[in-house]
Amino acid sequence: MDNNLEKEDIALIMQIAISIETLYIKLFNLEINGKKETEEYKRTIEYLKISIETENELLQNKFLNNENHIATTLDFIKEKMSENNSDNYKNVTSQNCSDRANTRIFNKLHLMYKEKSIILQTLEKYLDESEKELLQKMLIKNELDKSIERDFINTYLFLLQQYCTESQDKEVLPYLLSVKYNLSYSISSIEDGLINSKFEVPDTLCLESSITANIFSVSEEEYKMAKDDYGTRFALSQIIRILSMDSNNYSNPKNKAELISKQCFLRAAFILMDEETLEELNYMFHNKIESKEYLSDYPNNSINEDIIAKCFRKINNDKKQQHILAIRKK
């Protein structure tokens, strides 16, 4: 494809992404000012749907059938993204993240590049039986991973909403409220669901990935392992991040919101993990904070350590709140 045309396409996509971001910020401001039930909020939701439809059509027309164009654009956007924005969940409490438009485009294109199910399925006629089986496993794994990610994010939002409902800390609430809009804007796999619910987080935690596992005949062992691997990866990263935070700055509302967000991510990861892995992780955590090397690096880190320990103590209660959706057998 012509390089100049490619740059024009990228510029147009960026322009649409920024206009969508403006609508998200407006929705956030309306809700934080008690105007979520107004006609203005409803109209903004409709404008958002139209803008996303326009964005999707452009991405489909310009990229779906041009793998090289997708790869080139991914590389271009990745170069523009700051190191701090390499994690989808790292900056969700930041309402003014300069990299959010880049993140949105990158995640949408990456999902297209990763899936390309239409193209993959056309390959089947050129494959032998063993290769077809491997291709099917790849497609199934992709669907299961997306479903587990949705469970993880919905659990996180559920736990965060609980805190917002119970907390009286008015200075922290705006930062926490912005999270669902930031996540929706950045991660396309949950965007439709949040928009269709008008950004209402359900007061019941329903997990759907078991349905996906059933539909694709994924064994119980494989399903549990996939959930456990996903949860363990995020639990480890959140433990490290909480331990690394400066507890002297928790009086700052934004820093406190970041801490609360990390705790909810950690607890959401725990819900995906099996009991044996949780016990091992708990053991590893306590060994870590009692080691000489750790005590030398973090001599006065008891506040952060206690916060993580409390998350471990909430596991049983958190797991009791989940409702596992399943396909009813006739």
Secondary structure, DSSP 8 states (H G I E B T S, - for coil): --HHHHHHHHHHHHHHHHHHHHHHHHHHHHHHTT-TTSHHHHHHHHHHHHHHHHHHHHHHHHHTT-HHHHHHHHHHHHHHS-GGGSSTTTTTT-TT-TTHHHHHHHHHHHHHHHH-HHHHHHGGGGS-HHHHHHHHHHHHHHHHHHHHHHHHHHHHHHHHHHHHHH---TTTHHHHHHHHHHHHHH-HHHHHHHHHTTT---SSEEE-HHHHHHHTT--HHHHHHHHHHHHHHHHHHHHHHHHHS-GGGTTSHHHHHHHHHHHHHHHHHHHHS-HHHHHHHHHHHHHHHHSHHHHHH-TT-HHHHHHHHHHHHTHHHHHHTEEE------
